[in-house]
Amino acid sequence: MHDGRPLCRILHTIDTTGPGGAETVFVALATWPMGANVHNIVAITGSGWVQDELRRRGMNAHVLEVSGSFDIRYLYGLVRLIRKYQVDLIQSHLLGSNVYCSLAGMICRVPVVSTFHGLVDYGSTERYLALKRLVLNQGSSRCVFVSDALREEIIERSGISRSRTVTIHNGIDVEAFAPDRKKILSQELGLNDDAIIVGAVGNIRPSKDYATFLRAAALLRGGNSRYHFVVIGDAGNALSQQLLQLRGDLGLDDAVHFIGFRHDIATLLNSMDMFVLSSVSEGFSLATVQAMACGVPVVVTRSGGPEEIVSDGVNGILVDVQAESQLAEAIGRVTQDAGLRQTLVTNALELVRARYTLDAMLAQYGALYEELLGRSCGAVAGRRTAR
């Protein structure tokens, strides 16, 4: 029930099935009740982690399959949903969905909020990129970027009007991600109690540059056999096989552990002594914020978004991309300096709770929706509603 004010009907779409950072934010926006006057409708492209997570949260999604460079049937399906439910606003994520929804928004005269999560959204190898730029510029009412660095890069590449862009940093549930130290990873991997566990979280893909992570591991392991390195994320592709080969070549078969995708990320983060991000390109890095919220010191690369989260030597350590010696030195320094570790953890916890909460993210999206619709959606900044 709502309080008599006009109902806001929002269609949420994404063209990937997850898991990943963009998909996590998509699920949060699509399922969090921003107010009694908001009705969320969800369209996804198939089964997988996204559908499972939506169902776990009590949300049924419309499945609209998409194939090829341009699928007219998918566009038609979106238009039908918009008209059937009298959608007031469309929230899309990632380039493919943003383009289709911009077209659907123009056809149905509905405002569109297009969220970009990384440079891969706007890669130079994308087919028909000039046409996609035109559609986005004409059909997206607002383009949201998860970091200022990403916003500036895509404005430069695309020519999107700056006045139509906004940065909204991703947020996390700080109650779910909180310090709660455990030895789960040590027990699961059969490691000694004094093992130093350095972990990374993220699906295995080129932008994560796990090869640099492995080379840094080799440098550290050569001087201290207590180090163990854990990679959590979807594998099973050709790159995964290359990394396994590199692990063997570096003599790290017993020191680097690829454990695949896991649902218990907060528990695993709390099992780590340190979190590392070795990426060459990141729109934001949700995993970095999650680690900071769990009280785990972080060492991350200057790969775009992380520089807006981490202040070097204050709440984490920043190193250059593809610099394994810098990465290894930073990990070693944080391991050996208990005072530095405590400073980084204390300041990181304070930062996350002040700036990167789920409530803060939702409040900013809610304000944007209300601006475009010209009326209240019932969103209340800072209010938590039971999921």
Contacts in CASP RR format, 6 or more apart in sequence:
PFRMAT RR
TARGET T0000
AUTHOR 0000-0000-0000
METHOD contacts of the structure
MODEL  1
MHDGRPLCRILHTIDTTGPGGAETVFVALATWPMGANVHNIVAITGSGWV
QDELRRRGMNAHVLEVSGSFDIRYLYGLVRLIRKYQVDLIQSHLLGSNVY
CSLAGMICRVPVVSTFHGLVDYGSTERYLALKRLVLNQGSSRCVFVSDAL
REEIIERSGISRSRTVTIHNGIDVEAFAPDRKKILSQELGLNDDAIIVGA
VGNIRPSKDYATFLRAAALLRGGNSRYHFVVIGDAGNALSQQLLQLRGDL
GLDDAVHFIGFRHDIATLLNSMDMFVLSSVSEGFSLATVQAMACGVPVVV
TRSGGPEEIVSDGVNGILVDVQAESQLAEAIGRVTQDAGLRQTLVTNALE
LVRARYTLDAMLAQYGALYEELLGRSCGAVAGRRTAR
1 36 0 8 1.000
2 36 0 8 1.000
2 37 0 8 1.000
3 36 0 8 1.000
3 37 0 8 1.000
4 37 0 8 1.000
5 37 0 8 1.000
5 375 0 8 1.000
5 376 0 8 1.000
5 378 0 8 1.000
6 37 0 8 1.000
6 375 0 8 1.000
7 37 0 8 1.000
7 38 0 8 1.000
7 39 0 8 1.000
8 37 0 8 1.000
8 38 0 8 1.000
8 39 0 8 1.000
8 88 0 8 1.000
8 89 0 8 1.000
8 369 0 8 1.000
8 373 0 8 1.000
8 375 0 8 1.000
8 377 0 8 1.000
8 378 0 8 1.000
9 39 0 8 1.000
9 41 0 8 1.000
9 85 0 8 1.000
9 86 0 8 1.000
9 87 0 8 1.000
9 88 0 8 1.000
9 89 0 8 1.000
10 38 0 8 1.000
10 39 0 8 1.000
10 40 0 8 1.000
10 41 0 8 1.000
10 87 0 8 1.000
10 88 0 8 1.000
10 89 0 8 1.000
10 90 0 8 1.000
10 91 0 8 1.000
10 369 0 8 1.000
11 41 0 8 1.000
11 42 0 8 1.000
11 43 0 8 1.000
11 78 0 8 1.000
11 81 0 8 1.000
11 82 0 8 1.000
11 85 0 8 1.000
11 87 0 8 1.000
11 89 0 8 1.000
11 90 0 8 1.000
11 91 0 8 1.000
11 101 0 8 1.000
12 26 0 8 1.000
12 29 0 8 1.000
12 30 0 8 1.000
12 40 0 8 1.000
12 41 0 8 1.000
12 42 0 8 1.000
12 43 0 8 1.000
12 91 0 8 1.000
12 92 0 8 1.000
13 42 0 8 1.000
13 43 0 8 1.000
13 44 0 8 1.000
13 78 0 8 1.000
13 90 0 8 1.000
13 91 0 8 1.000
13 92 0 8 1.000
13 93 0 8 1.000
13 97 0 8 1.000
13 100 0 8 1.000
13 101 0 8 1.000
14 22 0 8 1.000
14 23 0 8 1.000
14 26 0 8 1.000
14 44 0 8 1.000
14 45 0 8 1.000
14 50 0 8 1.000
14 92 0 8 1.000
14 93 0 8 1.000
14 94 0 8 1.000
14 97 0 8 1.000
15 45 0 8 1.000
15 66 0 8 1.000
15 94 0 8 1.000
15 96 0 8 1.000
15 97 0 8 1.000
15 100 0 8 1.000
16 22 0 8 1.000
16 23 0 8 1.000
16 45 0 8 1.000
16 50 0 8 1.000
16 94 0 8 1.000
17 23 0 8 1.000
17 44 0 8 1.000
17 45 0 8 1.000
17 46 0 8 1.000
17 47 0 8 1.000
17 48 0 8 1.000
17 49 0 8 1.000
17 50 0 8 1.000
17 51 0 8 1.000
18 48 0 8 1.000
18 49 0 8 1.000
18 50 0 8 1.000
19 49 0 8 1.000
19 50 0 8 1.000
19 203 0 8 1.000
19 233 0 8 1.000
19 234 0 8 1.000
19 261 0 8 1.000
20 49 0 8 1.000
20 202 0 8 1.000
20 203 0 8 1.000
21 117 0 8 1.000
21 170 0 8 1.000
21 286 0 8 1.000
21 287 0 8 1.000
22 93 0 8 1.000
22 94 0 8 1.000
22 115 0 8 1.000
22 117 0 8 1.000
23 49 0 8 1.000
23 50 0 8 1.000
23 53 0 8 1.000
24 286 0 8 1.000
25 93 0 8 1.000
25 115 0 8 1.000
25 117 0 8 1.000
25 146 0 8 1.000
25 170 0 8 1.000
25 171 0 8 1.000
25 286 0 8 1.000
25 361 0 8 1.000
26 50 0 8 1.000
26 93 0 8 1.000
27 50 0 8 1.000
27 53 0 8 1.000
27 54 0 8 1.000
27 57 0 8 1.000
28 171 0 8 1.000
28 358 0 8 1.000
28 361 0 8 1.000
28 362 0 8 1.000
29 91 0 8 1.000
29 362 0 8 1.000
29 365 0 8 1.000
30 40 0 8 1.000
30 42 0 8 1.000
30 54 0 8 1.000
30 59 0 8 1.000
30 91 0 8 1.000
31 40 0 8 1.000
31 54 0 8 1.000
31 57 0 8 1.000
31 58 0 8 1.000
31 59 0 8 1.000
31 387 0 8 1.000
32 358 0 8 1.000
32 362 0 8 1.000
32 385 0 8 1.000
32 387 0 8 1.000
33 385 0 8 1.000
33 387 0 8 1.000
34 362 0 8 1.000
34 365 0 8 1.000
34 366 0 8 1.000
34 369 0 8 1.000
34 377 0 8 1.000
34 378 0 8 1.000
34 379 0 8 1.000
35 377 0 8 1.000
35 378 0 8 1.000
35 379 0 8 1.000
35 380 0 8 1.000
35 385 0 8 1.000
36 378 0 8 1.000
37 376 0 8 1.000
37 377 0 8 1.000
37 378 0 8 1.000
38 377 0 8 1.000
38 378 0 8 1.000
38 379 0 8 1.000
39 85 0 8 1.000
40 59 0 8 1.000
41 62 0 8 1.000
41 81 0 8 1.000
41 85 0 8 1.000
41 87 0 8 1.000
42 54 0 8 1.000
42 59 0 8 1.000
42 60 0 8 1.000
42 61 0 8 1.000
42 62 0 8 1.000
43 61 0 8 1.000
43 62 0 8 1.000
43 63 0 8 1.000
43 64 0 8 1.000
43 78 0 8 1.000
43 81 0 8 1.000
44 50 0 8 1.000
44 51 0 8 1.000
44 54 0 8 1.000
44 61 0 8 1.000
44 62 0 8 1.000
44 63 0 8 1.000
44 64 0 8 1.000
45 63 0 8 1.000
45 64 0 8 1.000
45 65 0 8 1.000
45 66 0 8 1.000
45 74 0 8 1.000
46 63 0 8 1.000
46 65 0 8 1.000
47 63 0 8 1.000
49 261 0 8 1.000
50 61 0 8 1.000
51 61 0 8 1.000
51 63 0 8 1.000
54 60 0 8 1.000
54 61 0 8 1.000
57 387 0 8 1.000
62 81 0 8 1.000
64 74 0 8 1.000
64 77 0 8 1.000
64 78 0 8 1.000
64 81 0 8 1.000
65 73 0 8 1.000
65 74 0 8 1.000
66 74 0 8 1.000
66 100 0 8 1.000
69 127 0 8 1.000
69 128 0 8 1.000
70 128 0 8 1.000
74 100 0 8 1.000
75 100 0 8 1.000
75 103 0 8 1.000
75 104 0 8 1.000
78 100 0 8 1.000
78 101 0 8 1.000
78 104 0 8 1.000
79 104 0 8 1.000
79 107 0 8 1.000
79 108 0 8 1.000
81 87 0 8 1.000
82 90 0 8 1.000
82 104 0 8 1.000
82 105 0 8 1.000
82 108 0 8 1.000
82 110 0 8 1.000
83 108 0 8 1.000
87 108 0 8 1.000
87 110 0 8 1.000
88 110 0 8 1.000
88 111 0 8 1.000
88 373 0 8 1.000
89 110 0 8 1.000
89 111 0 8 1.000
89 112 0 8 1.000
89 113 0 8 1.000
89 369 0 8 1.000
89 372 0 8 1.000
89 373 0 8 1.000
90 101 0 8 1.000
90 104 0 8 1.000
90 105 0 8 1.000
90 110 0 8 1.000
90 111 0 8 1.000
90 112 0 8 1.000
90 113 0 8 1.000
91 112 0 8 1.000
91 113 0 8 1.000
91 115 0 8 1.000
91 365 0 8 1.000
91 369 0 8 1.000
92 98 0 8 1.000
92 100 0 8 1.000
92 101 0 8 1.000
92 102 0 8 1.000
92 112 0 8 1.000
92 113 0 8 1.000
92 114 0 8 1.000
92 115 0 8 1.000
93 114 0 8 1.000
93 115 0 8 1.000
93 117 0 8 1.000
94 115 0 8 1.000
94 116 0 8 1.000
94 117 0 8 1.000
94 121 0 8 1.000
95 116 0 8 1.000
95 121 0 8 1.000
95 122 0 8 1.000
95 126 0 8 1.000
95 132 0 8 1.000
96 132 0 8 1.000
98 112 0 8 1.000
98 114 0 8 1.000
98 115 0 8 1.000
98 116 0 8 1.000
98 121 0 8 1.000
98 136 0 8 1.000
98 140 0 8 1.000
98 143 0 8 1.000
99 132 0 8 1.000
99 135 0 8 1.000
99 136 0 8 1.000
101 112 0 8 1.000
101 114 0 8 1.000
102 112 0 8 1.000
102 114 0 8 1.000
102 135 0 8 1.000
102 136 0 8 1.000
102 138 0 8 1.000
102 139 0 8 1.000
102 140 0 8 1.000
103 135 0 8 1.000
103 139 0 8 1.000
104 110 0 8 1.000
104 112 0 8 1.000
105 111 0 8 1.000
105 112 0 8 1.000
105 139 0 8 1.000
106 138 0 8 1.000
106 139 0 8 1.000
111 141 0 8 1.000
111 142 0 8 1.000
111 372 0 8 1.000
111 373 0 8 1.000
112 139 0 8 1.000
112 140 0 8 1.000
112 141 0 8 1.000
112 142 0 8 1.000
113 140 0 8 1.000
113 141 0 8 1.000
113 142 0 8 1.000
113 144 0 8 1.000
113 365 0 8 1.000
113 368 0 8 1.000
113 369 0 8 1.000
113 372 0 8 1.000
114 136 0 8 1.000
114 140 0 8 1.000
114 142 0 8 1.000
114 143 0 8 1.000
114 144 0 8 1.000
115 143 0 8 1.000
115 144 0 8 1.000
115 145 0 8 1.000
115 146 0 8 1.000
115 168 0 8 1.000
116 122 0 8 1.000
116 143 0 8 1.000
116 144 0 8 1.000
116 145 0 8 1.000
116 146 0 8 1.000
116 150 0 8 1.000
116 154 0 8 1.000
117 146 0 8 1.000
117 150 0 8 1.000
117 283 0 8 1.000
117 284 0 8 1.000
118 146 0 8 1.000
118 150 0 8 1.000
118 281 0 8 1.000
118 282 0 8 1.000
118 283 0 8 1.000
118 284 0 8 1.000
119 150 0 8 1.000
119 153 0 8 1.000
119 154 0 8 1.000
119 281 0 8 1.000
119 283 0 8 1.000
120 207 0 8 1.000
120 281 0 8 1.000
121 154 0 8 1.000
122 129 0 8 1.000
122 154 0 8 1.000
122 157 0 8 1.000
122 158 0 8 1.000
123 129 0 8 1.000
126 132 0 8 1.000
133 158 0 8 1.000
133 159 0 8 1.000
133 160 0 8 1.000
136 143 0 8 1.000
136 158 0 8 1.000
136 160 0 8 1.000
137 158 0 8 1.000
137 159 0 8 1.000
137 160 0 8 1.000
137 161 0 8 1.000
140 160 0 8 1.000
140 164 0 8 1.000
141 164 0 8 1.000
141 372 0 8 1.000
142 164 0 8 1.000
142 165 0 8 1.000
142 166 0 8 1.000
142 368 0 8 1.000
142 372 0 8 1.000
143 154 0 8 1.000
143 160 0 8 1.000
143 164 0 8 1.000
143 165 0 8 1.000
143 166 0 8 1.000
144 165 0 8 1.000
144 166 0 8 1.000
144 167 0 8 1.000
144 168 0 8 1.000
144 365 0 8 1.000
144 368 0 8 1.000
145 151 0 8 1.000
145 154 0 8 1.000
145 165 0 8 1.000
145 166 0 8 1.000
145 167 0 8 1.000
145 168 0 8 1.000
146 167 0 8 1.000
146 168 0 8 1.000
146 169 0 8 1.000
146 170 0 8 1.000
146 283 0 8 1.000
146 284 0 8 1.000
146 305 0 8 1.000
147 167 0 8 1.000
147 169 0 8 1.000
147 283 0 8 1.000
147 284 0 8 1.000
147 304 0 8 1.000
147 305 0 8 1.000
147 308 0 8 1.000
148 167 0 8 1.000
148 308 0 8 1.000
149 283 0 8 1.000
149 304 0 8 1.000
149 305 0 8 1.000
149 307 0 8 1.000
149 308 0 8 1.000
150 283 0 8 1.000
150 284 0 8 1.000
150 304 0 8 1.000
150 305 0 8 1.000
151 165 0 8 1.000
151 166 0 8 1.000
151 167 0 8 1.000
154 160 0 8 1.000
155 162 0 8 1.000
155 165 0 8 1.000
166 368 0 8 1.000
168 361 0 8 1.000
168 364 0 8 1.000
168 365 0 8 1.000
168 368 0 8 1.000
169 284 0 8 1.000
169 308 0 8 1.000
169 355 0 8 1.000
169 356 0 8 1.000
169 360 0 8 1.000
169 361 0 8 1.000
170 284 0 8 1.000
170 286 0 8 1.000
170 289 0 8 1.000
170 356 0 8 1.000
170 361 0 8 1.000
171 286 0 8 1.000
171 289 0 8 1.000
171 356 0 8 1.000
171 357 0 8 1.000
171 358 0 8 1.000
171 360 0 8 1.000
171 361 0 8 1.000
172 286 0 8 1.000
172 289 0 8 1.000
172 290 0 8 1.000
172 293 0 8 1.000
172 352 0 8 1.000
172 356 0 8 1.000
172 357 0 8 1.000
172 358 0 8 1.000
173 357 0 8 1.000
173 358 0 8 1.000
174 293 0 8 1.000
174 352 0 8 1.000
174 353 0 8 1.000
174 357 0 8 1.000
174 358 0 8 1.000
176 266 0 8 1.000
177 266 0 8 1.000
177 269 0 8 1.000
177 290 0 8 1.000
177 293 0 8 1.000
177 294 0 8 1.000
178 266 0 8 1.000
178 293 0 8 1.000
178 294 0 8 1.000
179 270 0 8 1.000
179 294 0 8 1.000
179 295 0 8 1.000
179 349 0 8 1.000
180 266 0 8 1.000
180 267 0 8 1.000
180 270 0 8 1.000
180 294 0 8 1.000
181 270 0 8 1.000
181 271 0 8 1.000
182 267 0 8 1.000
182 270 0 8 1.000
182 271 0 8 1.000
183 193 0 8 1.000
183 271 0 8 1.000
184 264 0 8 1.000
184 267 0 8 1.000
184 268 0 8 1.000
184 270 0 8 1.000
184 271 0 8 1.000
185 191 0 8 1.000
185 197 0 8 1.000
185 230 0 8 1.000
185 268 0 8 1.000
185 271 0 8 1.000
185 272 0 8 1.000
186 192 0 8 1.000
186 193 0 8 1.000
186 195 0 8 1.000
186 197 0 8 1.000
186 271 0 8 1.000
188 259 0 8 1.000
189 228 0 8 1.000
189 230 0 8 1.000
189 257 0 8 1.000
191 197 0 8 1.000
191 228 0 8 1.000
192 226 0 8 1.000
194 226 0 8 1.000
195 226 0 8 1.000
195 227 0 8 1.000
195 228 0 8 1.000
196 224 0 8 1.000
196 226 0 8 1.000
196 227 0 8 1.000
196 228 0 8 1.000
196 273 0 8 1.000
196 274 0 8 1.000
196 335 0 8 1.000
197 228 0 8 1.000
197 229 0 8 1.000
197 230 0 8 1.000
197 271 0 8 1.000
197 272 0 8 1.000
197 273 0 8 1.000
197 274 0 8 1.000
198 217 0 8 1.000
198 220 0 8 1.000
198 227 0 8 1.000
198 228 0 8 1.000
198 229 0 8 1.000
198 230 0 8 1.000
198 272 0 8 1.000
198 273 0 8 1.000
198 274 0 8 1.000
198 275 0 8 1.000
198 276 0 8 1.000
198 331 0 8 1.000
199 229 0 8 1.000
199 230 0 8 1.000
199 231 0 8 1.000
199 232 0 8 1.000
199 272 0 8 1.000
199 274 0 8 1.000
199 275 0 8 1.000
199 276 0 8 1.000
200 208 0 8 1.000
200 210 0 8 1.000
200 213 0 8 1.000
200 229 0 8 1.000
200 230 0 8 1.000
200 231 0 8 1.000
200 232 0 8 1.000
200 275 0 8 1.000
200 276 0 8 1.000
200 277 0 8 1.000
200 278 0 8 1.000
201 232 0 8 1.000
201 233 0 8 1.000
201 265 0 8 1.000
201 268 0 8 1.000
201 269 0 8 1.000
201 275 0 8 1.000
201 287 0 8 1.000
201 290 0 8 1.000
201 291 0 8 1.000
202 208 0 8 1.000
202 231 0 8 1.000
202 232 0 8 1.000
202 233 0 8 1.000
202 234 0 8 1.000
202 287 0 8 1.000
203 233 0 8 1.000
203 234 0 8 1.000
203 235 0 8 1.000
203 261 0 8 1.000
204 210 0 8 1.000
204 231 0 8 1.000
204 233 0 8 1.000
204 234 0 8 1.000
204 235 0 8 1.000
204 236 0 8 1.000
204 237 0 8 1.000
204 239 0 8 1.000
204 240 0 8 1.000
204 243 0 8 1.000
204 258 0 8 1.000
205 237 0 8 1.000
205 239 0 8 1.000
206 239 0 8 1.000
206 280 0 8 1.000
207 279 0 8 1.000
207 280 0 8 1.000
207 281 0 8 1.000
207 282 0 8 1.000
208 278 0 8 1.000
208 279 0 8 1.000
209 278 0 8 1.000
209 279 0 8 1.000
209 280 0 8 1.000
209 301 0 8 1.000
209 321 0 8 1.000
209 322 0 8 1.000
210 231 0 8 1.000
210 243 0 8 1.000
210 278 0 8 1.000
211 242 0 8 1.000
211 243 0 8 1.000
211 246 0 8 1.000
212 278 0 8 1.000
212 321 0 8 1.000
212 322 0 8 1.000
212 323 0 8 1.000
212 324 0 8 1.000
212 327 0 8 1.000
213 229 0 8 1.000
213 231 0 8 1.000
213 276 0 8 1.000
213 278 0 8 1.000
213 327 0 8 1.000
214 229 0 8 1.000
214 243 0 8 1.000
214 246 0 8 1.000
214 247 0 8 1.000
214 250 0 8 1.000
214 252 0 8 1.000
214 256 0 8 1.000
215 250 0 8 1.000
215 324 0 8 1.000
216 276 0 8 1.000
216 278 0 8 1.000
216 324 0 8 1.000
216 325 0 8 1.000
216 327 0 8 1.000
216 328 0 8 1.000
216 331 0 8 1.000
217 227 0 8 1.000
217 229 0 8 1.000
217 250 0 8 1.000
217 252 0 8 1.000
217 255 0 8 1.000
217 256 0 8 1.000
217 328 0 8 1.000
218 250 0 8 1.000
218 251 0 8 1.000
218 252 0 8 1.000
219 324 0 8 1.000
219 325 0 8 1.000
219 328 0 8 1.000
220 227 0 8 1.000
220 328 0 8 1.000
220 331 0 8 1.000
220 332 0 8 1.000
221 227 0 8 1.000
221 252 0 8 1.000
221 255 0 8 1.000
225 255 0 8 1.000
227 255 0 8 1.000
228 255 0 8 1.000
228 256 0 8 1.000
228 257 0 8 1.000
229 252 0 8 1.000
229 255 0 8 1.000
229 256 0 8 1.000
229 257 0 8 1.000
230 256 0 8 1.000
230 257 0 8 1.000
230 259 0 8 1.000
230 268 0 8 1.000
230 272 0 8 1.000
231 256 0 8 1.000
231 257 0 8 1.000
231 258 0 8 1.000
231 259 0 8 1.000
231 260 0 8 1.000
232 259 0 8 1.000
232 260 0 8 1.000
232 261 0 8 1.000
232 262 0 8 1.000
232 265 0 8 1.000
232 268 0 8 1.000
233 259 0 8 1.000
233 260 0 8 1.000
233 261 0 8 1.000
233 262 0 8 1.000
234 260 0 8 1.000
234 261 0 8 1.000
235 258 0 8 1.000
235 260 0 8 1.000
235 261 0 8 1.000
240 258 0 8 1.000
243 258 0 8 1.000
244 258 0 8 1.000
247 253 0 8 1.000
247 256 0 8 1.000
262 268 0 8 1.000
265 287 0 8 1.000
265 290 0 8 1.000
266 290 0 8 1.000
266 294 0 8 1.000
269 275 0 8 1.000
269 290 0 8 1.000
269 291 0 8 1.000
269 294 0 8 1.000
269 296 0 8 1.000
270 294 0 8 1.000
270 295 0 8 1.000
270 296 0 8 1.000
272 291 0 8 1.000
272 296 0 8 1.000
273 296 0 8 1.000
273 297 0 8 1.000
273 335 0 8 1.000
274 296 0 8 1.000
274 297 0 8 1.000
274 298 0 8 1.000
274 299 0 8 1.000
274 331 0 8 1.000
274 334 0 8 1.000
274 335 0 8 1.000
275 287 0 8 1.000
275 288 0 8 1.000
275 291 0 8 1.000
275 296 0 8 1.000
275 297 0 8 1.000
275 298 0 8 1.000
275 299 0 8 1.000
276 298 0 8 1.000
276 299 0 8 1.000
276 300 0 8 1.000
276 327 0 8 1.000
276 331 0 8 1.000
277 285 0 8 1.000
277 287 0 8 1.000
277 288 0 8 1.000
277 298 0 8 1.000
277 299 0 8 1.000
277 300 0 8 1.000
277 301 0 8 1.000
277 303 0 8 1.000
277 306 0 8 1.000
278 301 0 8 1.000
278 327 0 8 1.000
279 285 0 8 1.000
279 300 0 8 1.000
279 301 0 8 1.000
279 303 0 8 1.000
279 306 0 8 1.000
279 321 0 8 1.000
280 301 0 8 1.000
280 303 0 8 1.000
280 321 0 8 1.000
280 322 0 8 1.000
281 303 0 8 1.000
281 304 0 8 1.000
282 301 0 8 1.000
282 303 0 8 1.000
282 304 0 8 1.000
282 305 0 8 1.000
282 306 0 8 1.000
283 304 0 8 1.000
283 305 0 8 1.000
284 305 0 8 1.000
284 308 0 8 1.000
284 309 0 8 1.000
285 300 0 8 1.000
285 303 0 8 1.000
285 305 0 8 1.000
285 306 0 8 1.000
285 309 0 8 1.000
288 298 0 8 1.000
288 300 0 8 1.000
288 306 0 8 1.000
288 309 0 8 1.000
288 310 0 8 1.000
289 309 0 8 1.000
289 352 0 8 1.000
289 356 0 8 1.000
291 298 0 8 1.000
292 298 0 8 1.000
292 309 0 8 1.000
292 315 0 8 1.000
292 316 0 8 1.000
292 348 0 8 1.000
292 349 0 8 1.000
292 351 0 8 1.000
292 352 0 8 1.000
293 348 0 8 1.000
293 349 0 8 1.000
293 352 0 8 1.000
293 353 0 8 1.000
293 356 0 8 1.000
295 345 0 8 1.000
295 348 0 8 1.000
295 349 0 8 1.000
296 345 0 8 1.000
297 316 0 8 1.000
297 317 0 8 1.000
297 334 0 8 1.000
297 341 0 8 1.000
297 344 0 8 1.000
297 345 0 8 1.000
297 348 0 8 1.000
298 310 0 8 1.000
298 315 0 8 1.000
298 316 0 8 1.000
298 317 0 8 1.000
298 344 0 8 1.000
298 348 0 8 1.000
299 316 0 8 1.000
299 317 0 8 1.000
299 319 0 8 1.000
299 327 0 8 1.000
299 330 0 8 1.000
299 331 0 8 1.000
299 334 0 8 1.000
300 306 0 8 1.000
300 309 0 8 1.000
300 310 0 8 1.000
300 316 0 8 1.000
300 317 0 8 1.000
300 318 0 8 1.000
300 319 0 8 1.000
301 318 0 8 1.000
301 319 0 8 1.000
301 320 0 8 1.000
301 321 0 8 1.000
301 323 0 8 1.000
301 327 0 8 1.000
302 318 0 8 1.000
302 319 0 8 1.000
302 320 0 8 1.000
302 321 0 8 1.000
303 321 0 8 1.000
306 318 0 8 1.000
307 318 0 8 1.000
309 351 0 8 1.000
309 356 0 8 1.000
310 316 0 8 1.000
310 317 0 8 1.000
310 318 0 8 1.000
311 347 0 8 1.000
312 318 0 8 1.000
313 340 0 8 1.000
313 343 0 8 1.000
313 344 0 8 1.000
314 343 0 8 1.000
314 344 0 8 1.000
314 347 0 8 1.000
315 344 0 8 1.000
315 347 0 8 1.000
315 348 0 8 1.000
315 350 0 8 1.000
315 351 0 8 1.000
316 344 0 8 1.000
316 347 0 8 1.000
316 348 0 8 1.000
317 330 0 8 1.000
317 333 0 8 1.000
317 334 0 8 1.000
317 344 0 8 1.000
319 326 0 8 1.000
319 327 0 8 1.000
319 330 0 8 1.000
320 326 0 8 1.000
333 340 0 8 1.000
334 340 0 8 1.000
334 341 0 8 1.000
334 344 0 8 1.000
359 381 0 8 1.000
359 382 0 8 1.000
359 383 0 8 1.000
359 384 0 8 1.000
360 381 0 8 1.000
360 382 0 8 1.000
362 379 0 8 1.000
362 382 0 8 1.000
363 379 0 8 1.000
363 380 0 8 1.000
363 381 0 8 1.000
363 382 0 8 1.000
365 379 0 8 1.000
366 377 0 8 1.000
366 379 0 8 1.000
367 379 0 8 1.000
367 381 0 8 1.000
369 377 0 8 1.000
369 379 0 8 1.000
370 376 0 8 1.000
370 377 0 8 1.000
370 378 0 8 1.000
370 379 0 8 1.000
END
